[in-house]
Amino acid sequence: MALPNRLGLHARPIARIVALAGEHSVSVSVRNVSRGTGPADGRSLTALATLAARQGDEVAFTAAG
């Protein structure tokens, strides 16, 4: 999916991803396909921030469990 918001994947959406991952018994990984970064643990604020995902970047989410 391409990130539509102007600020990309910033603190608020990252916090929401972490919260959603924590609500379920799954492992979540996120990759920034456009920049070739990741995978990052979907339960880690810091790991997701390192993806440097900006508006228009393609990101891929994978969940298992």
DSSP file (Angstrom, degrees, kcal/mol; ACC not computed):
  #  RESIDUE AA STRUCTURE BP1 BP2  ACC     N-H-->O    O-->H-N    N-H-->O    O-->H-N    TCO  KAPPA ALPHA  PHI   PSI    X-CA   Y-CA   Z-CA
    1    1 A M              0   0    0      0, 0.0    58,-2.9     0, 0.0     2,-0.4   0.000 360.0 360.0 360.0 141.8    0.0    0.0    0.0
    2    2 A A  B     -A   58   0A   0     56,-0.2    56,-0.2     1,-0.0    55,-0.1  -0.733 360.0-115.6 -87.8 135.6    1.2    3.5   -0.7
    3    3 A L        -     0   0    0     54,-2.4    53,-3.1    -2,-0.4    54,-0.1  -0.591  30.0-172.7 -73.3 119.5    1.2    5.9    2.2
    4    4 A P        +     0   0    0      0, 0.0    -1,-0.2     0, 0.0    51,-0.1   0.776  50.2  96.1 -86.0 -26.2   -1.3    8.6    1.5
    5    5 A N  S >  S-     0   0    0      1,-0.1     3,-1.6     3,-0.1    51,-0.1  -0.358  77.1-124.4 -76.3 148.1   -0.7   11.0    4.3
    6    6 A R  T 3  S+     0   0    0      1,-0.3    49,-0.5    49,-0.1    -1,-0.1   0.803 108.9  46.2 -57.3 -36.0    1.6   14.0    4.0
    7    7 A L  T 3  S-     0   0    0      1,-0.3    -1,-0.3    47,-0.1    -2,-0.1   0.418  97.2-148.0 -92.0   2.0    3.8   13.1    6.9
    8    8 A G    <   -     0   0    0     -3,-1.6     2,-1.3    46,-0.1    -1,-0.3  -0.365  62.8 -10.4  68.6-146.7    4.2    9.5    6.0
    9    9 A L  S    S+     0   0    0     44,-2.2    44,-0.3     4,-0.1    43,-0.1  -0.720  89.3 156.5 -91.6  90.6    4.6    6.9    8.8
   10   10 A H     >  -     0   0    0     -2,-1.3     4,-2.4    42,-0.1     5,-0.2  -0.323  56.9 -67.9-108.6-169.8    5.1    9.2   11.8
   11   11 A A  H  > S+     0   0    0      1,-0.2     4,-2.6     2,-0.2     5,-0.2   0.839 124.3  49.1 -54.3 -45.9    4.6    8.9   15.5
   12   12 A R  H  > S+     0   0    0      2,-0.2     4,-1.9     1,-0.2    -1,-0.2   0.959 115.4  40.5 -66.1 -51.0    0.8    8.7   15.7
   13   13 A P  H  > S+     0   0    0      0, 0.0     4,-2.2     0, 0.0    -1,-0.2   0.874 115.2  53.8 -66.2 -31.7    0.3    6.0   13.0
   14   14 A I  H  X S+     0   0    0     -4,-2.4     4,-2.4     2,-0.2    -2,-0.2   0.937 108.0  49.8 -63.1 -44.8    3.3    4.1   14.3
   15   15 A A  H  X S+     0   0    0     -4,-2.6     4,-2.3    -5,-0.2    -1,-0.2   0.870 109.8  51.8 -61.4 -36.5    1.7    4.1   17.8
   16   16 A R  H  X S+     0   0    0     -4,-1.9     4,-2.6     2,-0.2    -1,-0.2   0.905 108.6  50.0 -67.4 -41.3   -1.5    2.9   16.3
   17   17 A I  H  X S+     0   0    0     -4,-2.2     4,-2.6     2,-0.2    -2,-0.2   0.936 111.9  48.3 -60.6 -46.6    0.2    0.0   14.5
   18   18 A V  H  X S+     0   0    0     -4,-2.4     4,-2.0     1,-0.2    -2,-0.2   0.908 112.1  49.4 -60.9 -43.1    2.0   -1.0   17.8
   19   19 A A  H  X S+     0   0    0     -4,-2.3     4,-1.1     2,-0.2    -1,-0.2   0.925 112.0  47.6 -63.4 -44.8   -1.3   -0.8   19.7
   20   20 A L  H >X S+     0   0    0     -4,-2.6     3,-0.6     1,-0.2     4,-0.5   0.911 111.3  50.5 -63.2 -42.4   -3.1   -3.0   17.2
   21   21 A A  H ><>S+     0   0    0     -4,-2.6     3,-0.9    21,-0.3     5,-0.5   0.871 109.0  53.0 -63.0 -36.0   -0.3   -5.5   17.1
   22   22 A G  H 3<5S+     0   0    0     -4,-2.0    -1,-0.2     1,-0.2    -2,-0.2   0.720 100.8  61.0 -72.6 -20.8   -0.4   -5.7   20.9
   23   23 A E  H <<5S+     0   0    0     -4,-1.1     2,-0.3    -3,-0.6    -1,-0.2   0.607 105.5  52.0 -79.5 -12.4   -4.1   -6.4   20.9
   24   24 A H  T <<5S-     0   0    0     -3,-0.9     2,-1.7    -4,-0.5     0, 0.0  -0.888  85.0-117.0-128.4 154.8   -3.7   -9.6   19.0
   25   25 A S  T   5S+     0   0    0     -2,-0.3     2,-0.3    40,-0.1    -3,-0.1  -0.459  78.1 107.4 -87.4  63.8   -1.6  -12.8   19.3
   26   26 A V      < -     0   0    0     -2,-1.7     2,-0.5    -5,-0.5    39,-0.2  -0.938  67.5-125.0-135.3 157.8    0.2  -12.2   16.1
   27   27 A S  E     -B   64   0B   0     37,-3.0    37,-2.2    -2,-0.3     2,-0.4  -0.901  29.8-163.8-100.4 137.4    3.6  -11.2   14.9
   28   28 A V  E     -B   63   0B   0     -2,-0.5    14,-3.5    35,-0.2     2,-0.4  -0.971   8.9-175.9-124.0 133.6    3.6   -8.2   12.6
   29   29 A S  E     -BC  62  41B   0     33,-2.7    33,-2.6    -2,-0.4     2,-0.4  -0.973   6.6-160.8-128.0 148.3    6.4   -7.1   10.3
   30   30 A V  E     -BC  61  40B   0     10,-2.1    10,-2.4    -2,-0.4     2,-0.4  -0.988   4.5-169.9-130.2 134.6    6.5   -4.0    8.1
   31   31 A R  E     -B   60   0B   0     29,-2.4    29,-2.6    -2,-0.4     2,-1.0  -0.958  22.6-138.5-122.4 142.9    8.8   -3.3    5.2
   32   32 A N  E  >> -BC  59  37B   0      5,-2.6     4,-1.5    -2,-0.4     5,-1.4  -0.859  22.6-175.3 -95.7  99.0    9.3   -0.1    3.2
   33   33 A V  T  45S+     0   0    0     25,-1.5    -1,-0.2    -2,-1.0    26,-0.2   0.868  77.4  57.2 -65.1 -38.4    9.4   -1.5   -0.2
   34   34 A S  T  45S+     0   0    0     24,-1.4    -1,-0.2     1,-0.2    25,-0.1   0.862 119.1  28.9 -63.2 -38.1   10.2    1.9   -1.9
   35   35 A R  T  45S-     0   0    0     23,-0.3    -1,-0.2    -3,-0.2    -2,-0.2   0.504 104.3-121.3-103.0  -6.8   13.3    2.4    0.2
   36   36 A G  T  <5 +     0   0    0     -4,-1.5     2,-0.3     1,-0.2    -3,-0.2   0.800  63.6 141.0  72.5  27.5   14.3   -1.2    0.8
   37   37 A T  E   < -C   32   0B   0     -5,-1.4    -5,-2.6    14,-0.2    -1,-0.2  -0.758  38.3 -20.3-104.8 153.3   14.2   -0.8    4.6
   38   38 A G  E     -     0   0B   0      1,-0.3    -7,-0.2    -2,-0.3     2,-0.2  -0.432  20.0-142.5 100.4-177.8   12.9   -3.4    7.0
   39   39 A P  E     -     0   0B   0      0, 0.0     2,-0.4     0, 0.0    -1,-0.3   0.372  51.7-174.8 -76.5 152.9   11.5   -5.7    7.9
   40   40 A A  E     -C   30   0B   0    -10,-2.4   -10,-2.1    -3,-0.2     2,-0.3  -0.921  32.4-104.2-117.7 144.2   10.7   -3.9   11.2
   41   41 A D  E >   -C   29   0B   0     -2,-0.4     3,-1.8   -12,-0.2     7,-0.3  -0.526  23.4-143.4 -67.1 124.0    8.9   -5.5   14.2
   42   42 A G  T 3  S+     0   0    0    -14,-3.5   -21,-0.3    -2,-0.3   -20,-0.2   0.506  98.1  59.5 -68.8  -4.7    5.3   -4.1   14.2
   43   43 A R  T 3  S+     0   0    0    -15,-0.3     2,-0.5   -22,-0.1    -1,-0.3   0.323  91.3  82.4-102.2   6.1    5.4   -4.0   18.0
   44   44 A S    <>  -     0   0    0     -3,-1.8     4,-2.2     1,-0.2     5,-0.2  -0.938  56.2-164.7-120.9 115.0    8.3   -1.6   18.2
   45   45 A L  H  > S+     0   0    0     -2,-0.5     4,-2.1     1,-0.2    -1,-0.2   0.930  95.7  48.0 -56.2 -47.3    8.0    2.1   17.9
   46   46 A T  H  > S+     0   0    0      1,-0.2     4,-1.4     2,-0.2    -1,-0.2   0.916 110.2  50.1 -64.0 -45.1   11.7    2.5   17.3
   47   47 A A  H  4 S+     0   0    0      1,-0.2     4,-0.3     2,-0.2     3,-0.2   0.909 111.8  48.2 -62.1 -42.1   11.9   -0.2   14.7
   48   48 A L  H >< S+     0   0    0     -4,-2.2     3,-1.3    -7,-0.3     5,-0.3   0.874 107.4  56.0 -67.1 -36.3    9.0    1.2   12.7
   49   49 A A  H >< S+     0   0    0     -4,-2.1     3,-1.4     1,-0.3    -1,-0.2   0.822  97.5  63.8 -64.9 -29.9   10.5    4.7   12.8
   50   50 A T  T 3< S+     0   0    0     -4,-1.4    -1,-0.3     1,-0.3    -2,-0.2   0.615  83.4  77.4 -71.7 -10.2   13.7    3.5   11.2
   51   51 A L  T <  S-     0   0    0     -3,-1.3    -1,-0.3    -4,-0.3   -14,-0.2   0.745  86.1-150.9 -69.2 -21.6   11.7    2.5    8.1
   52   52 A A    <   -     0   0    0     -3,-1.4     2,-0.5    -4,-0.3    -2,-0.1   0.882  23.7-177.8  52.9  42.9   11.8    6.3    7.2
   53   53 A A        -     0   0    0     -5,-0.3   -44,-2.2   -44,-0.3     2,-0.2  -0.628   0.1-176.4 -79.7 123.3    8.5    5.8    5.3
   54   54 A R    >   -     0   0    0     -2,-0.5     3,-2.4   -46,-0.3   -51,-0.3  -0.623  40.4 -60.0-113.3 170.7    7.3    9.0    3.6
   55   55 A Q  T 3  S+     0   0    0    -49,-0.5    -1,-0.2     1,-0.3     3,-0.1  -0.245 124.6  17.9 -52.8 132.1    4.2   10.0    1.6
   56   56 A G  T 3  S+     0   0    0    -53,-3.1    -1,-0.3     1,-0.3     2,-0.1   0.190  90.3 134.0  89.2 -16.5    3.9    7.9   -1.5
   57   57 A D    <   -     0   0    0     -3,-2.4   -54,-2.4   -54,-0.1     2,-0.5  -0.400  58.1-123.4 -65.4 142.3    6.3    5.1   -0.2
   58   58 A E  B     -A    2   0A   0    -56,-0.2   -25,-1.5    -3,-0.1   -24,-1.4  -0.777  32.1-173.0 -85.8 125.6    5.0    1.6   -0.7
   59   59 A V  E     -B   32   0B   0    -58,-2.9     2,-0.4    -2,-0.5   -27,-0.2  -0.927  10.8-152.4-120.4 148.0    4.9   -0.4    2.6
   60   60 A A  E     -B   31   0B   0    -29,-2.6   -29,-2.4    -2,-0.4     2,-0.4  -0.977   5.7-159.5-122.4 130.4    4.1   -4.0    3.0
   61   61 A F  E     -B   30   0B   0     -2,-0.4     2,-0.4   -31,-0.2   -31,-0.2  -0.885   7.0-173.2-108.4 138.1    2.6   -5.5    6.2
   62   62 A T  E     -B   29   0B   0    -33,-2.6   -33,-2.7    -2,-0.4     2,-0.4  -0.999   2.1-176.5-131.0 131.2    2.9   -9.2    7.1
   63   63 A A  E     +B   28   0B   0     -2,-0.4     2,-0.4   -35,-0.2   -35,-0.2  -0.979   2.8 177.3-127.4 140.9    1.1  -10.8   10.1
   64   64 A A  E      B   27   0B   0    -37,-2.2   -37,-3.0    -2,-0.4    -2,-0.0  -1.000 360.0 360.0-142.1 141.0    1.3  -14.4   11.3
   65   65 A G              0   0    0     -2,-0.4    -1,-0.1   -39,-0.2   -40,-0.1   0.401 360.0 360.0 129.0 360.0   -0.2  -16.2   14.1
